[in-house]
Amino acid sequence: MSNSLIVASLLFYKETEKVERFNEQKRNRRRRELQIQRTALASVAILSLLLMYSIYYFVNDSKQTVATTANEEKQISVEESKAAKQDEPIKETNEEKQTNEKEKPKETPKPEKKATTSSQLHKPITLSFAGDVLLDKSVADHIAAHGVDYPFKYVTQHFQKADLAALNLETSVSTRGIAAGKQFTFRAKPETLKGVANAGIDVVSLANNHTLDYGVDALTDTMQHLKEHQIGYTGAGENEREAYQAYYHEVNGQTIAILGISRVLPDVSWFAKGNKPGIAQAYHDEPMMTYVKEAVKKADYTIVMIHWNRELQDYPEAYAREMGKKFIDAGVSAVIGGHSHSLMGIEHHKGSPIYYSLGNFIFTDSSSSKGRETMIVDLVLENGDISTKLTPFKIVNNRPQPMDDTYNRQLIQKLNNISYNAKIDFDGSVTISEE
């Protein structure tokens, strides 16, 4: 009996030991499963935080690229004189000017000009360019009183002599839309475009910070009204490709390409992207440079018209000098700038001109003398070579008109003072010079 009890006790002990080992293994498995779950949850939490940070950074970075342009909405008309009186322009010193030049990026070789054979030689081609044109506000009042040709009375003959004439249209043209939530919004009546067509304007850039003032419907109307008046356009469209699409024009057997682009827009929502309507933006190299190179490949001469820089300044921003050279390195023949409501200087890069701003052209009366100084720039293209000449004007009663020799010489001297490597003779001829 005693032996049987001992055997039974041993068996019970062994069974109990097995159960304990089984339970311990089960507990270990459960601990491992819990650890795996905790690790997985921690990984998901970390990835979520990283994703949220990335989205936050991207959104804020995009907003920052256009944040400074919101303040630039303060135009310098009589209606907007408070904005114009806030600051005097900051003139760049010679030391700062030299610093900017030292900081410019290393130059890359400019694509070689297309070979010109005797059969490809062509007669000189003249392209005329003017600055910002507004057909709303007090300009519209003059048009209502004096007719659609009023703004162009003193410049029509100049434009009609050119083989191609272009300007920046600083307004939507429509009777539809709701004004954007910004300080100044412009919308011109469709009939005002008759004056633009009568003046001999072939193409306008819509790449600026007012084309979408009344939304996409007004943008669509603007493009349709331009088509009805047989005026070409570039810089805005129903989708990205149309917005960046160059305007092509053939003269003397040569194809001219004009591209409108803007580095001044109120909000990223104005950017044309994919199938979304909007403006051709210059805040990022792409897709901009792809379309620039496409135009260069298709055309014999390519001109970029760009909205950029700060208002009422004499000198361009550092990014503008870099970008202008980048266009020319890509094969662009000349760069024509606007937006600053003041004339800026000229710079040559590899023989090609960069006009940093042509200022206002047809605009509301400015409280600043700079806002009333303007000019027409003529580019003469001949067998791959480019020469330029400018004609001074002054904005009086919202329209450009010629002035006396004293005014012209003073304006030309000012341009000589603020240009980088350009010399302007008193007849308006522009040549390359040493800085």
VOPAGU-2260 file (C-alpha; in pm, 1 decimal, decimal comma):
REM VOPAGU-2260
SITE   aa  ch    i         X         Y         Z
SITE  MET   A    0       0,0       0,0       0,0
SITE  SER   A    1     280,0     227,6      87,4
SITE  ASN   A    2     449,5     161,7    -246,5
SITE  SER   A    3     129,4     227,7    -437,9
SITE  LEU   A    4      88,7     561,2    -264,2
SITE  ILE   A    5     440,2     659,5    -350,5
SITE  VAL   A    6     388,6     568,5    -717,8
SITE  ALA   A    7      63,9     760,3    -730,0
SITE  SER   A    8     227,9    1062,4    -573,4
SITE  LEU   A    9     507,0    1053,9    -830,2
SITE  LEU   A   10     261,9    1028,6   -1115,9
SITE  PHE   A   11      56,2    1318,9    -980,0
SITE  TYR   A   12     371,5    1528,6    -942,7
SITE  LYS   A   13     476,5    1458,4   -1301,1
SITE  GLU   A   14     132,0    1546,6   -1435,4
SITE  THR   A   15     128,7    1863,9   -1230,0
SITE  GLU   A   16     473,0    1952,6   -1364,6
SITE  LYS   A   17     352,5    1900,7   -1724,2
SITE  VAL   A   18      52,2    2124,5   -1664,2
SITE  GLU   A   19     277,6    2395,0   -1518,4
SITE  ARG   A   20     516,3    2374,3   -1813,5
SITE  PHE   A   21     222,7    2392,7   -2055,6
SITE  ASN   A   22      77,4    2693,9   -1874,7
SITE  GLU   A   23     419,1    2861,9   -1865,0
SITE  GLN   A   24     461,8    2808,2   -2238,6
SITE  LYS   A   25     114,8    2947,7   -2296,3
SITE  ARG   A   26     194,7    3253,3   -2083,3
SITE  ASN   A   27     523,4    3304,8   -2274,2
SITE  ARG   A   28     342,7    3285,8   -2606,9
SITE  ARG   A   29      88,0    3539,5   -2483,4
SITE  ARG   A   30     364,9    3773,7   -2364,9
SITE  ARG   A   31     535,1    3746,3   -2705,1
SITE  GLU   A   32     207,0    3815,9   -2884,3
SITE  LEU   A   33     142,7    4121,8   -2664,9
SITE  GLN   A   34     497,7    4245,2   -2727,1
SITE  ILE   A   35     451,9    4205,7   -3102,9
SITE  GLN   A   36     121,0    4392,7   -3084,4
SITE  ARG   A   37     276,6    4674,3   -2881,0
SITE  THR   A   38     566,6    4699,2   -3128,3
SITE  ALA   A   39     326,9    4706,3   -3423,1
SITE  LEU   A   40     111,4    4975,6   -3261,4
SITE  ALA   A   41     418,5    5182,2   -3180,8
SITE  SER   A   42     539,8    5151,1   -3541,9
SITE  VAL   A   43     200,4    5259,1   -3677,0
SITE  ALA   A   44     196,7    5557,1   -3439,0
SITE  ILE   A   45     547,4    5663,5   -3545,8
SITE  LEU   A   46     463,4    5628,8   -3917,7
SITE  SER   A   47     144,2    5828,7   -3865,5
SITE  LEU   A   48     335,1    6106,6   -3691,5
SITE  LEU   A   49     593,6    6112,4   -3970,8
SITE  LEU   A   50     319,7    6126,2   -4235,3
SITE  MET   A   51     139,6    6408,0   -4053,5
SITE  TYR   A   52     464,9    6601,5   -4020,9
SITE  SER   A   53     542,9    6553,2   -4390,5
SITE  ILE   A   54     198,7    6680,2   -4492,3
SITE  TYR   A   55     226,1    6975,0   -4253,6
SITE  TYR   A   56     572,9    7063,6   -4384,4
SITE  PHE   A   57     466,5    7037,3   -4751,0
SITE  VAL   A   58     155,8    7252,1   -4703,5
SITE  ASN   A   59     340,5    7517,5   -4507,5
SITE  ASP   A   60     631,4    7516,8   -4749,3
SITE  SER   A   61     391,0    7569,3   -5040,6
SITE  LYS   A   62     215,0    7848,5   -4855,1
SITE  GLN   A   63     544,0    8016,6   -4775,3
SITE  THR   A   64     645,1    8024,7   -5140,8
SITE  VAL   A   65     354,7    8256,5   -5213,3
SITE  ALA   A   66     314,4    8423,1   -4874,8
SITE  THR   A   67     513,8    8728,8   -4972,6
SITE  THR   A   68     303,3    8781,5   -5284,3
SITE  ALA   A   69     -13,6    8841,7   -5084,7
SITE  ASN   A   70     127,4    9168,4   -4955,0
SITE  GLU   A   71     230,0    9267,6   -5305,5
SITE  GLU   A   72    -135,9    9304,6   -5396,2
SITE  LYS   A   73    -115,2    9670,5   -5288,9
SITE  GLN   A   74    -123,5    9851,3   -5622,5
SITE  ILE   A   75     -11,7   10212,6   -5658,5
SITE  SER   A   76    -311,1   10378,4   -5818,9
SITE  VAL   A   77    -491,6   10681,0   -5675,5
SITE  GLU   A   78    -748,1   10440,8   -5531,7
SITE  GLU   A   79    -456,7   10251,4   -5375,3
SITE  SER   A   80    -228,3   10540,4   -5276,0
SITE  LYS   A   81    -205,3   10436,4   -4912,3
SITE  ALA   A   82     -25,0   10120,9   -5013,8
SITE  ALA   A   83     213,6   10314,5   -5237,0
SITE  LYS   A   84     312,3   10565,4   -4967,2
SITE  GLN   A   85     418,7   10312,2   -4707,7
SITE  ASP   A   86     779,9   10268,8   -4816,6
SITE  GLU   A   87    1037,7   10443,0   -5030,2
SITE  PRO   A   88    1220,4   10209,4   -5272,2
SITE  ILE   A   89    1543,8   10070,5   -5134,9
SITE  LYS   A   90    1823,3   10152,1   -5375,9
SITE  GLU   A   91    2086,3    9882,6   -5398,9
SITE  THR   A   92    2437,1   10006,7   -5323,9
SITE  ASN   A   93    2730,4    9927,2   -5551,9
SITE  GLU   A   94    2859,4    9689,3   -5284,9
SITE  GLU   A   95    2527,5    9502,4   -5272,1
SITE  LYS   A   96    2516,3    9498,1   -5649,7
SITE  GLN   A   97    2859,5    9336,3   -5663,3
SITE  THR   A   98    2757,4    9088,0   -5394,2
SITE  ASN   A   99    2456,2    8978,6   -5599,1
SITE  GLU   A  100    2683,0    8927,0   -5898,0
SITE  LYS   A  101    2926,4    8718,4   -5691,2
SITE  GLU   A  102    2641,0    8501,9   -5562,8
SITE  LYS   A  103    2505,6    8415,0   -5905,0
SITE  PRO   A  104    2511,6    8043,3   -5989,2
SITE  LYS   A  105    2780,0    7891,4   -6204,9
SITE  GLU   A  106    2687,4    7948,8   -6566,7
SITE  THR   A  107    2604,9    7652,1   -6783,6
SITE  PRO   A  108    2668,5    7661,0   -7158,0
SITE  LYS   A  109    2381,8    7809,8   -7355,0
SITE  PRO   A  110    2246,3    7574,8   -7623,3
SITE  GLU   A  111    2403,3    7655,4   -7955,9
SITE  LYS   A  112    2197,9    7864,7   -8194,5
SITE  LYS   A  113    2040,5    7678,0   -8479,7
SITE  ALA   A  114    2270,3    7682,9   -8779,9
SITE  THR   A  115    2169,6    7949,8   -9029,1
SITE  THR   A  116    2219,9    7869,6   -9395,8
SITE  SER   A  117    2181,7    8105,8   -9688,3
SITE  SER   A  118    1833,8    7963,8   -9749,3
SITE  GLN   A  119    1739,2    8033,9   -9386,1
SITE  LEU   A  120    1856,1    8394,7   -9374,7
SITE  HIS   A  121    1566,2    8623,9   -9300,3
SITE  LYS   A  122    1479,0    8989,8   -9297,7
SITE  PRO   A  123    1490,5    9167,2   -8959,3
SITE  ILE   A  124    1191,8    9092,6   -8735,4
SITE  THR   A  125    1069,7    9352,9   -8485,0
SITE  LEU   A  126     887,1    9248,7   -8168,2
SITE  SER   A  127     736,4    9524,3   -7949,2
SITE  PHE   A  128     669,8    9470,2   -7578,1
SITE  ALA   A  129     489,0    9682,3   -7318,4
SITE  GLY   A  130     419,7    9642,1   -6947,1
SITE  ASP   A  131     109,0    9600,3   -6733,5
SITE  VAL   A  132    -226,0    9696,8   -6884,8
SITE  LEU   A  133    -538,3    9747,7   -6672,5
SITE  LEU   A  134    -874,7    9812,6   -6840,4
SITE  ASP   A  135   -1082,4    9848,0   -6522,2
SITE  LYS   A  136   -1126,9   10119,6   -6253,5
SITE  SER   A  137   -1044,9   10474,4   -6370,9
SITE  VAL   A  138    -914,4   10341,0   -6703,0
SITE  ALA   A  139   -1260,9   10199,1   -6767,4
SITE  ASP   A  140   -1411,8   10539,1   -6686,7
SITE  HIS   A  141   -1196,0   10702,6   -6956,3
SITE  ILE   A  142   -1293,8   10430,5   -7203,3
SITE  ALA   A  143   -1662,2   10483,6   -7126,6
SITE  ALA   A  144   -1622,1   10857,7   -7185,9
SITE  HIS   A  145   -1385,6   10857,3   -7485,3
SITE  GLY   A  146   -1410,9   10516,2   -7651,7
SITE  VAL   A  147   -1215,2   10188,8   -7656,0
SITE  ASP   A  148    -916,9   10338,9   -7840,4
SITE  TYR   A  149    -850,6   10601,4   -7570,5
SITE  PRO   A  150    -575,0   10410,7   -7380,1
SITE  PHE   A  151    -370,3   10343,1   -7695,1
SITE  LYS   A  152    -397,8   10679,8   -7872,1
SITE  TYR   A  153     -23,6   10760,8   -7863,2
SITE  VAL   A  154     117,1   10409,7   -7908,0
SITE  THR   A  155    -101,3   10243,8   -8173,8
SITE  GLN   A  156     124,4   10351,8   -8458,0
SITE  HIS   A  157     428,1   10206,9   -8281,4
SITE  PHE   A  158     263,0    9868,9   -8226,0
SITE  GLN   A  159     119,9    9848,6   -8577,1
SITE  LYS   A  160     467,2    9889,6   -8727,3
SITE  ALA   A  161     596,7    9585,9   -8537,7
SITE  ASP   A  162     584,4    9233,5   -8675,9
SITE  LEU   A  163     447,7    9120,1   -8339,1
SITE  ALA   A  164     329,7    9321,3   -8037,2
SITE  ALA   A  165     272,9    9188,6   -7684,9
SITE  LEU   A  166     179,0    9314,9   -7338,7
SITE  ASN   A  167      70,1    9189,9   -6996,3
SITE  LEU   A  168    -309,0    9200,3   -6947,7
SITE  GLU   A  169    -350,7    9275,4   -6576,5
SITE  THR   A  170    -722,0    9196,5   -6546,4
SITE  SER   A  171    -989,6    8938,4   -6609,2
SITE  VAL   A  172   -1231,6    9024,5   -6890,6
SITE  SER   A  173   -1582,2    8910,5   -6806,3
SITE  THR   A  174   -1920,6    8998,9   -6662,8
SITE  ARG   A  175   -1929,3    8686,0   -6447,0
SITE  GLY   A  176   -1763,9    8565,3   -6129,5
SITE  ILE   A  177   -1730,6    8654,0   -5762,7
SITE  ALA   A  178   -1446,4    8875,3   -5645,2
SITE  ALA   A  179   -1164,9    8692,0   -5467,0
SITE  GLY   A  180   -1097,9    8772,0   -5103,3
SITE  LYS   A  181    -805,0    8999,1   -5174,3
SITE  GLN   A  182    -744,0    9371,8   -5141,9
SITE  PHE   A  183    -767,5    9464,7   -5509,9
SITE  THR   A  184    -965,1    9283,0   -5777,0
SITE  PHE   A  185    -993,3    9379,6   -6144,5
SITE  ARG   A  186   -1251,6    9283,4   -6406,8
SITE  ALA   A  187   -1282,3    9464,8   -6739,7
SITE  LYS   A  188   -1577,3    9471,7   -6977,0
SITE  PRO   A  189   -1540,8    9249,5   -7285,8
SITE  GLU   A  190   -1577,0    9543,4   -7526,8
SITE  THR   A  191   -1253,1    9696,8   -7395,6
SITE  LEU   A  192   -1058,2    9430,4   -7584,2
SITE  LYS   A  193   -1158,7    9594,4   -7911,7
SITE  GLY   A  194    -919,3    9876,3   -7825,3
SITE  VAL   A  195    -640,1    9622,7   -7763,8
SITE  ALA   A  196    -702,8    9462,3   -8103,3
SITE  ASN   A  197    -728,8    9799,9   -8280,0
SITE  ALA   A  198    -390,8    9899,8   -8136,3
SITE  GLY   A  199    -223,5    9607,9   -8314,3
SITE  ILE   A  200    -158,0    9384,4   -8012,4
SITE  ASP   A  201    -107,2    9024,5   -8125,5
SITE  VAL   A  202     -69,3    8843,3   -7793,4
SITE  VAL   A  203    -110,4    8908,3   -7421,1
SITE  SER   A  204      28,5    8732,6   -7117,8
SITE  LEU   A  205    -233,1    8626,3   -6863,8
SITE  ALA   A  206      30,0    8507,0   -6616,3
SITE  ASN   A  207     -17,4    8756,2   -6332,9
SITE  ASN   A  208    -183,2    8806,2   -5994,7
SITE  HIS   A  209    -515,6    8945,7   -6127,2
SITE  THR   A  210    -628,5    8711,2   -6406,2
SITE  LEU   A  211    -818,9    8492,6   -6157,8
SITE  ASP   A  212    -957,6    8780,5   -5950,0
SITE  TYR   A  213   -1311,8    8670,3   -6036,1
SITE  GLY   A  214   -1257,8    8296,6   -6048,1
SITE  VAL   A  215   -1240,7    8027,1   -6313,2
SITE  ASP   A  216   -1560,9    8134,0   -6492,7
SITE  ALA   A  217   -1416,2    8478,9   -6552,9
SITE  LEU   A  218   -1086,6    8323,0   -6665,0
SITE  THR   A  219   -1273,7    8107,9   -6916,6
SITE  ASP   A  220   -1457,9    8416,8   -7040,8
SITE  THR   A  221   -1131,2    8611,7   -7067,9
SITE  MET   A  222    -977,5    8351,3   -7296,0
SITE  GLN   A  223   -1293,9    8326,4   -7505,6
SITE  HIS   A  224   -1318,7    8705,4   -7549,9
SITE  LEU   A  225    -953,5    8719,7   -7655,0
SITE  LYS   A  226   -1019,9    8453,7   -7918,1
SITE  GLU   A  227   -1320,9    8648,0   -8045,0
SITE  HIS   A  228   -1101,3    8955,6   -8089,9
SITE  GLN   A  229    -828,0    8744,8   -8254,3
SITE  ILE   A  230    -577,2    8822,3   -7978,1
SITE  GLY   A  231    -346,9    8539,3   -7876,2
SITE  TYR   A  232    -273,1    8459,8   -7513,9
SITE  THR   A  233     -31,3    8261,3   -7299,8
SITE  GLY   A  234      22,9    8203,0   -6927,8
SITE  ALA   A  235    -322,2    8073,4   -6824,4
SITE  GLY   A  236    -549,0    7793,3   -6932,7
SITE  GLU   A  237    -812,6    7533,9   -6862,7
SITE  ASN   A  238    -535,8    7291,6   -6762,5
SITE  GLU   A  239    -163,5    7283,9   -6703,6
SITE  ARG   A  240     -61,3    7226,1   -7065,3
SITE  GLU   A  241    -274,1    7509,9   -7196,2
SITE  ALA   A  242    -146,8    7744,5   -6924,0
SITE  TYR   A  243     218,4    7677,0   -7009,3
SITE  GLN   A  244     159,0    7652,0   -7382,5
SITE  ALA   A  245     360,6    7906,0   -7580,6
SITE  TYR   A  246     195,9    8136,0   -7832,5
SITE  TYR   A  247     356,0    8068,8   -8172,9
SITE  HIS   A  248     371,3    8322,1   -8455,2
SITE  GLU   A  249     551,2    8293,4   -8787,4
SITE  VAL   A  250     725,8    8597,4   -8935,5
SITE  ASN   A  251     955,9    8598,1   -9239,0
SITE  GLY   A  252     973,3    8219,8   -9227,1
SITE  GLN   A  253    1080,0    8220,7   -8860,8
SITE  THR   A  254     877,0    8081,6   -8570,6
SITE  ILE   A  255     847,5    8309,1   -8268,0
SITE  ALA   A  256     739,1    8162,3   -7932,6
SITE  ILE   A  257     604,5    8375,6   -7645,9
SITE  LEU   A  258     557,9    8217,9   -7299,4
SITE  GLY   A  259     382,0    8385,4   -7007,8
SITE  ILE   A  260     479,4    8278,0   -6653,9
SITE  SER   A  261     417,6    8428,3   -6307,5
SITE  ARG   A  262     624,5    8424,8   -5988,0
SITE  VAL   A  263     363,8    8648,1   -5817,9
SITE  LEU   A  264      38,7    8472,2   -5727,1
SITE  PRO   A  265    -186,1    8517,4   -5419,4
SITE  ASP   A  266    -227,9    8149,3   -5339,0
SITE  VAL   A  267    -126,4    7801,0   -5453,6
SITE  SER   A  268    -488,1    7745,2   -5557,8
SITE  TRP   A  269    -414,6    7970,6   -5857,1
SITE  PHE   A  270    -154,2    7724,1   -5993,0
SITE  ALA   A  271    -253,4    7536,3   -6308,1
SITE  LYS   A  272    -184,7    7169,5   -6242,1
SITE  GLY   A  273    -285,5    6858,1   -6433,0
SITE  ASN   A  274    -641,9    6912,0   -6551,2
SITE  LYS   A  275    -698,2    7199,4   -6309,0
SITE  PRO   A  276    -743,6    7550,6   -6460,9
SITE  GLY   A  277    -509,4    7824,7   -6350,0
SITE  ILE   A  278    -192,0    8022,8   -6410,7
SITE  ALA   A  279     151,4    7906,9   -6528,3
SITE  GLN   A  280     355,8    7944,8   -6208,7
SITE  ALA   A  281     729,8    8001,1   -6173,7
SITE  TYR   A  282     771,6    7909,4   -5805,9
SITE  HIS   A  283     918,9    7573,4   -5902,6
SITE  ASP   A  284    1146,6    7475,5   -6192,4
SITE  GLU   A  285     907,8    7201,8   -6294,7
SITE  PRO   A  286     693,9    7177,7   -6487,1
SITE  MET   A  287     797,8    7527,7   -6601,4
SITE  MET   A  288    1137,5    7442,6   -6751,1
SITE  THR   A  289     998,8    7143,3   -6939,6
SITE  TYR   A  290     758,0    7371,3   -7126,7
SITE  VAL   A  291    1026,2    7638,4   -7178,3
SITE  LYS   A  292    1257,9    7381,7   -7339,2
SITE  GLU   A  293     970,9    7250,0   -7548,6
SITE  ALA   A  294     909,6    7599,3   -7690,2
SITE  VAL   A  295    1281,5    7652,4   -7753,8
SITE  LYS   A  296    1291,4    7328,0   -7949,7
SITE  LYS   A  297     991,7    7422,8   -8164,7
SITE  ALA   A  298    1075,0    7788,8   -8230,3
SITE  ASP   A  299    1357,2    7986,6   -8389,0
SITE  TYR   A  300    1326,1    8258,4   -8121,9
SITE  THR   A  301    1168,6    8219,2   -7777,4
SITE  ILE   A  302    1068,8    8506,6   -7547,4
SITE  VAL   A  303     964,2    8459,5   -7183,3
SITE  MET   A  304     727,8    8720,9   -7035,7
SITE  ILE   A  305     736,8    8687,0   -6658,7
SITE  HIS   A  306     557,6    8852,3   -6365,3
SITE  TRP   A  307     807,5    8878,9   -6077,3
SITE  ASN   A  308     999,6    9094,0   -5826,8
SITE  ARG   A  309     880,1    9335,5   -5557,2
SITE  GLU   A  310     680,5    9650,0   -5618,4
SITE  LEU   A  311     835,4    9997,1   -5653,6
SITE  GLN   A  312    1193,6    9870,4   -5646,5
SITE  ASP   A  313    1477,0    9971,0   -5879,1
SITE  TYR   A  314    1660,5    9638,9   -5867,6
SITE  PRO   A  315    1543,1    9279,1   -5911,8
SITE  GLU   A  316    1537,1    9015,3   -5641,6
SITE  ALA   A  317    1826,6    8768,1   -5633,8
SITE  TYR   A  318    1599,6    8483,3   -5748,3
SITE  ALA   A  319    1496,6    8685,7   -6056,4
SITE  ARG   A  320    1855,3    8734,2   -6170,0
SITE  GLU   A  321    1919,0    8363,1   -6126,9
SITE  MET   A  322    1597,7    8261,9   -6302,9
SITE  GLY   A  323    1649,4    8499,0   -6594,7
SITE  LYS   A  324    1989,6    8345,5   -6662,5
SITE  LYS   A  325    1844,4    7996,8   -6629,5
SITE  PHE   A  326    1593,1    8073,0   -6905,6
SITE  ILE   A  327    1869,3    8192,6   -7136,4
SITE  ASP   A  328    2086,8    7891,6   -7053,0
SITE  ALA   A  329    1793,3    7680,0   -7171,6
SITE  GLY   A  330    1792,9    7858,8   -7509,1
SITE  VAL   A  331    1551,1    8148,7   -7451,0
SITE  SER   A  332    1630,2    8451,0   -7669,7
SITE  ALA   A  333    1512,6    8726,8   -7432,2
SITE  VAL   A  334    1328,0    8776,3   -7102,9
SITE  ILE   A  335    1068,5    9050,8   -7049,7
SITE  GLY   A  336     960,4    9118,5   -6689,9
SITE  GLY   A  337     672,3    9300,8   -6524,8
SITE  HIS   A  338     467,5    9345,3   -6204,8
SITE  SER   A  339     684,0    9589,7   -6006,6
SITE  HIS   A  340     484,5    9900,5   -6115,1
SITE  SER   A  341     822,6   10060,4   -6175,6
SITE  LEU   A  342    1092,7   10035,4   -6438,2
SITE  MET   A  343    1388,9    9815,1   -6354,8
SITE  GLY   A  344    1725,2    9781,6   -6521,2
SITE  ILE   A  345    1858,6    9560,8   -6797,8
SITE  GLU   A  346    2109,4    9277,5   -6783,8
SITE  HIS   A  347    2265,2    9072,9   -7062,4
SITE  HIS   A  348    2354,4    8708,2   -7024,0
SITE  LYS   A  349    2548,5    8536,2   -7301,5
SITE  GLY   A  350    2441,2    8813,3   -7537,1
SITE  SER   A  351    2069,4    8787,6   -7460,7
SITE  PRO   A  352    1876,6    9067,9   -7284,4
SITE  ILE   A  353    1685,1    9044,2   -6958,8
SITE  TYR   A  354    1449,9    9338,5   -6900,4
SITE  TYR   A  355    1363,3    9301,4   -6533,6
SITE  SER   A  356    1051,1    9520,1   -6551,0
SITE  LEU   A  357     872,7    9736,0   -6807,6
SITE  GLY   A  358     658,7    9885,8   -6530,4
SITE  ASN   A  359     300,7   10001,3   -6574,7
SITE  PHE   A  360     177,4   10088,3   -6922,7
SITE  ILE   A  361    -195,9   10156,1   -6909,5
SITE  PHE   A  362    -290,4   10185,2   -6546,0
SITE  THR   A  363    -462,6   10388,6   -6277,6
SITE  ASP   A  364    -282,8   10709,7   -6178,5
SITE  SER   A  365       6,9   10639,0   -5946,4
SITE  SER   A  366      96,3   10839,5   -5638,2
SITE  SER   A  367     461,0   10752,2   -5708,8
SITE  SER   A  368     654,0   10901,9   -5999,5
SITE  LYS   A  369     796,3   10555,2   -6061,7
SITE  GLY   A  370     448,6   10423,9   -6132,8
SITE  ARG   A  371     410,9   10679,8   -6412,1
SITE  GLU   A  372     738,0   10599,2   -6591,2
SITE  THR   A  373     703,2   10351,6   -6875,4
SITE  MET   A  374     847,8   10245,2   -7208,8
SITE  ILE   A  375     806,0   10021,6   -7511,0
SITE  VAL   A  376    1088,6    9778,0   -7580,3
SITE  ASP   A  377    1160,5    9665,2   -7936,2
SITE  LEU   A  378    1355,4    9345,7   -7997,9
SITE  VAL   A  379    1505,5    9320,1   -8345,9
SITE  LEU   A  380    1582,0    8963,2   -8452,2
SITE  GLU   A  381    1811,1    8904,6   -8745,5
SITE  ASN   A  382    1964,2    8570,8   -8838,9
SITE  GLY   A  383    2007,2    8458,4   -8479,1
SITE  ASP   A  384    2123,3    8795,1   -8344,1
SITE  ILE   A  385    1917,0    9014,5   -8109,6
SITE  SER   A  386    1936,2    9389,6   -8063,4
SITE  THR   A  387    1704,6    9603,4   -7851,9
SITE  LYS   A  388    1582,6    9960,5   -7840,1
SITE  LEU   A  389    1350,3   10133,6   -7595,8
SITE  THR   A  390    1113,5   10427,5   -7632,0
SITE  PRO   A  391    1026,7   10626,4   -7315,8
SITE  PHE   A  392     670,8   10730,7   -7231,8
SITE  LYS   A  393     493,1   10876,5   -6931,4
SITE  ILE   A  394     152,2   10767,9   -6804,0
SITE  VAL   A  395     -78,8   11070,5   -6804,7
SITE  ASN   A  396    -451,9   11029,7   -6740,9
SITE  ASN   A  397    -409,3   10652,1   -6731,4
SITE  ARG   A  398    -244,4   10618,4   -7072,5
SITE  PRO   A  399     113,5   10636,8   -7205,2
SITE  GLN   A  400     207,6   10946,1   -7399,0
SITE  PRO   A  401     535,6   11073,6   -7544,1
SITE  MET   A  402     723,6   11344,8   -7356,9
SITE  ASP   A  403     990,2   11601,9   -7437,7
SITE  ASP   A  404    1361,4   11537,6   -7481,3
SITE  THR   A  405    1440,4   11639,0   -7121,6
SITE  TYR   A  406    1211,6   11369,5   -6977,3
SITE  ASN   A  407    1342,8   11107,5   -7219,3
SITE  ARG   A  408    1706,8   11177,0   -7135,2
SITE  GLN   A  409    1637,5   11167,3   -6760,5
SITE  LEU   A  410    1456,8   10835,2   -6789,6
SITE  ILE   A  411    1731,5   10683,7   -7003,2
SITE  GLN   A  412    1997,0   10806,5   -6760,9
SITE  LYS   A  413    1806,4   10645,8   -6473,8
SITE  LEU   A  414    1797,9   10315,8   -6662,7
SITE  ASN   A  415    2171,9   10341,4   -6724,4
SITE  ASN   A  416    2223,5   10387,0   -6350,1
SITE  ILE   A  417    2019,1   10083,1   -6247,1
SITE  SER   A  418    2120,5    9842,8   -6525,7
SITE  TYR   A  419    2391,8    9581,3   -6479,1
SITE  ASN   A  420    2582,3    9544,1   -6803,7
SITE  ALA   A  421    2379,6    9749,0   -7048,5
SITE  LYS   A  422    2439,7   10091,4   -7198,8
SITE  ILE   A  423    2141,1   10286,9   -7330,6
SITE  ASP   A  424    2212,9   10566,8   -7575,6
SITE  PHE   A  425    1989,1   10871,9   -7570,7
SITE  ASP   A  426    1819,2   10748,5   -7888,1
SITE  GLY   A  427    1711,0   10439,9   -7689,1
SITE  SER   A  428    1953,9   10191,8   -7846,0
SITE  VAL   A  429    2077,0    9930,8   -7597,5
SITE  THR   A  430    2418,5    9767,0   -7615,3
SITE  ILE   A  431    2618,6    9536,4   -7390,3
SITE  SER   A  432    2872,2    9702,3   -7164,1
SITE  GLU   A  433    3100,7    9608,1   -6878,0
SITE  GLU   A  434    2952,9    9657,2   -6529,8
